[in-house]
Amino acid sequence: MAQVAISEIETVTKAALMAHGAGAWQAGEVARATAHSEAHGNVICGLQYVESYCVQLASGRVDGQVMPVVSRPKAAAILSDAKLGFAQPAFAAAKDQFCDLVDETGVAMLAVAQSHTCTSLGYFTEQIAQAGKLCIGFTNASPVVAAPNGKRRVIGTNPIAMSVPDGQGGLSVHFDFSTSAVALGKITMAKYAGEEIPLGWAVDAEGRPTTDPEAALQGALLSAGGYKGWGFGIMAEVLAAAMTGSVNSLDVGGLKLPDGPPHRLGQFYLAMDTGTFSDQFGARITRLLEAVAEDEGARVPGQGRVRETSVDVPQALWDKITGLAA
């Protein structure tokens, strides 16, 4: 393992992206998101994505130079067209205007359309909550999840995130999770470790529940909580694809494939002014948090979340990233 400062992760990631064709601003926004994921222990959305970013920049699957186009199609709606570029700069280009619009209208929508994968959805909702607004986000991804009683991969892991402000520039509640029972990467890890997976994670190619990770990889993931999680996955699909004018999960190739059509994914954010209807928002959240705290061992989502200043990175991975930067 290599002990690496979060600041160095951001610097080296930016250099790697620029070395493969990204503009300085675009690379900086993606690098900041990558470092944020590593700092919060979300390694799946951190450095593990950098090689695919670089390869896809070189192949043209993502445009690292394009500038997003921000418009206001309706009074309480903002659209940021990523123009087949990264999601992070498309969000950054619209964020301040979006926050101002929430102050003006009480509730507003932000659509990021035609973008590369946003990777960590909670990274974006967190920024809106830090500006004092409650934010819920939705996105979709390449198809890996089958419907209950089905076997065909129809939707992606389709994450949902929610960040709730604490009134002091921080978060009182924060979660970011996929609507599938598990991330596909956990099944891959089980395969390489020679381990079985729990029933309820996946089905094989014939739609039969399986504990064999190899059979699961040939089949499809299941939704978390059965039909309830499936409903949330469909909700994310409707908002991220249909509302933003981006593509269905069905029409997205593997997110890390080196070449092929651009992702063209969408993200949908709904943000609210917590003081629109009453001045009791903070008191109600405090009441909830205190009740949970009284129950030993219980916690609300995001409680105790810590941003590390340095993290352990597998040496082979760090060598790969520094090599890409060179």
N, C-alpha and C positions, 0 to 999 in steps of 0.2 A: 504493500500500500504506500501511496505517496500522500503526505500531509500538505494540502494546498489551500492557500488563502482564497476566500471567496472573491476578493478583488482581483486576484491573479486569474481565476477562472474566467471572470468577465473580460479581462484584457486579452487573454490568449484566445478565447472564443471569438472575440471581435476580429482579431488578427487573422484567424483561420477563415472566417467568412469572407473577409475582404480579399484574402489571397485567392479565393475561388470565385471572385466576381461580384460580391456584394458592395454596395455603396457604404460609406462610413456611417451615415445616420441609420440606415437600415440594419447594418451589422451591429451597431451599438444597441439598438432596441432588442434585437434577438439575443444578443449576448447578455444583456441585463436580465432578461427573462430566464435564460439558462442558469445564470449565477443564482438567481432567486430560488429556483427549484432546488439546486444543490444545497443552498443555505438552509432550506427547510426540510431536507431529507427526502425530497421527491426525486430520487435519482432516475426514475424511468423517464421523466420529462426534462432531465438536465443534460449532462455531457453525453449521455448515450445517444442523443439525437444529432450531435454536432457533425459526425461523419456523414450521415445521410443528408444533412443540410448542404454540406460542401459538395458532395457528389451530385446532388440535384441542382445546385447552382451551376456546376460545370456542364451538366447535360441539358440545362434549360428548362427543367421541370418546374423550377421556381425562378422568378425574375427578382434578382437582388438589387436592381437599380431603379425600378419603377417607383413613382410617387403615387400614393393613394389619392383618390378624388373624393372629397367630402361634400355632401349636399344635404339639404333639408327639405325632403319631399312633402312633409306636412308639418303642422305647427309644433307637434310634440315628438317628432321623429327625425333622426339623423341617420344617414347612410354613408358609410365609408367603404368605397369600392377599392379593394386591395389590388385590383388589376393584375391578378395572378402572382402577386408578390407575397411577402410574409405577412402574417396576421398581426404581429406585434407593432410594426410601424403604422399599419392601418388603424389600429386601436389608438395608438399614441396621437395620431393626427386629429382624431375626433374627440378625445377624452375631455379636454377643457371645455369645448363647446357643449358637450353632452352634460357635464356637471352644471354649467350655467343654465342650460335648458330645464334641468330638473328644478333648480331654484325658481325659475320663472313659472313653470307649469304645474309643479307638484309631482308629476310623474312623466317619464319620457322613455322612448325606445331608442336603442342604438343597434343598427344592423351592420356587421362587418361582412362583406360579400366577396365571393370569388377569391378566397385567400388560401394560402398554404395552411397546414394544420397549425392550430394555435397552441398545441401541446398542453400546457397547464391552464385550464379555464379559470381557476380560482385566482391566478395571478392578476387577472383583469378585474374581476369583481372586487377584489381586495383594494385596488386603487380607488375605485369609486367610493367604497365605504370609508376609506381613509380621508376622503374629501367630505364626509358627513352624510352620505346618502346610502340607503339600503339598496343593494344591487343583487339581482338574480341573473345568472347567465346560463346559456344552453349552447351546445355545439354537437355536431355529428362527425362521423369518421368512416373509414372503409368498413364494409359489411363483415361482421363476424358473429352476429347474434341472430338466432332463430326465434320464431314465434313459439309460444307454448304449444306443445303437441306437434310442432313442425320440425323440419330438418334443414331448410334452406337458410343460408345467411342473408338476412334482409336489411338489418340496420347495424350501425356501429356500436361501440361501447357507450356512445352518446352521453357524455358527462353533463351533470347539473352542478352548479356552484351557487352558493349564497353567502354574502358577506354583510354583516350587520355592524354599523358604527357604534362605538362606545361613547361618543360625544367628546372624546379627547384626542382624536386623530388616530385612534387604534380600532381594534375589532372586539366586539363582545361575543359574537358568534361567527364561525367561519367553517364552511365545509365545501369540499370539491371531490365528487366521486362519480365513477362510471355507473350507469344503470344496469350493466351486466353483473353477473354474480362474482366475476373475478376478471382481472386483466389477463389478456392473452399471454403476456410474458410469463405469468406464474405457471401456466400450463407448459410452456416451453422449458422453463427451469425444472419443473418436475420430470419432464422427459429426460433431460440431460442428467439428472440426479438418479434416474432409475426408480422414481417413486410414483405411487398411485396418486390420483387426485380424488377429492371427496365427490360423492354423488351430489348432483345438483349444480355442478359447475358447467357441464357440457353434455352434448349428445354426440354419437358417432354419425357417420355419413347416412345411416338409415334412420336416424332420429331416435335411437335407443340410448337411454342414460348410460354413461360409461365412467369407469374409474381409470381407464387407460389413457394417459396423456397423448400417446401417438394417435389413437382412435379419435380423441377429442380434436386434435389438430386437423384431422381429415374431415371433421364434422363441423359443429358450431357451438358457440357459447350459449348459455342460458341467461335470462334476465335475473337480477337479484329480486328475491321475493316473489318469484313466479309471475303470474299475470299482473300483479301490482307493479313490479319493476318494469315489465313489458310496457305498461301504460305510460310510465315516466319516460321510457326510451322513445316511444312514439311521440310523446309531447316534445321532447328535444328535437326529434326529426322534423316535426311540423314547423317548429319555430326557427330552427337553424337553417333548414333547407328551403321550405316553402315560403316562409315570411321574408327571407333575405334574398330570394331569387337565386340561391346557389344550388348545388347539386344534391340529389339523394345519396345516401350512403351506398346504395346499389351501384352508383356510377363513379365510385372512387376506387382507384387501384391501391394496392398496399402502400401505406404512408411512407415507408422507407425504401421502396423500390427505386433504383438509381435513375431510371428514365421512364418515359411514358407521358400521358397527358397530365397537365397540372391538377392539383387537388380540387380547386374551385369550391372549397368548403365555406360554410357560413357560421357566424356566431351571432346570437341574439341576446341583447342585454335589456333588462327592464329595471329602471332605477326610480326610487321614490324619496321624496322629502318626508322624513319621519315626523315632522311637526305640522303636516298639512291639516290634520283633523283634531289634534289635541296636543297638549304639552305633557302628556303622561307617558310618552314612549320610553324614555329613559327609566322611569320608575317601574314600568311593567317588565322591562328586560332585567332590571336589577332584582325584582321579586323572583323571576324565573331562575336566575343564576344562583341566588341565595338558597333557594329550595333544593336545587341540585347539589350545591356544596354541602348541605346538611346531610346528604346521603353518602356515607363513606364509600369511597371508591368510584363514585359516579362523576361524570363531567359532561359539559356541553361540548359540541363540536368546536374545535379550535382552541379550547382552553389549554393553557400551558404550552402553546406553540412558541418555539424559540428559534430565532434566527442565528445560526452559527456564523462565526467569522472565518473559520477554516474547517475543512472536512477531509476525511480519508477518501482517496480516489484510487481505484485499482491501478497499479503501476502501468500495466499494458494499455489501459484506456488513456491515462494521462500522456503516455509516450505517443499514442496515436494522435491526440489533440495537438500536442506541441509540434508534432511532425506536420500536421495539416497547416498549422500557423507558419511554419517555416517555408 
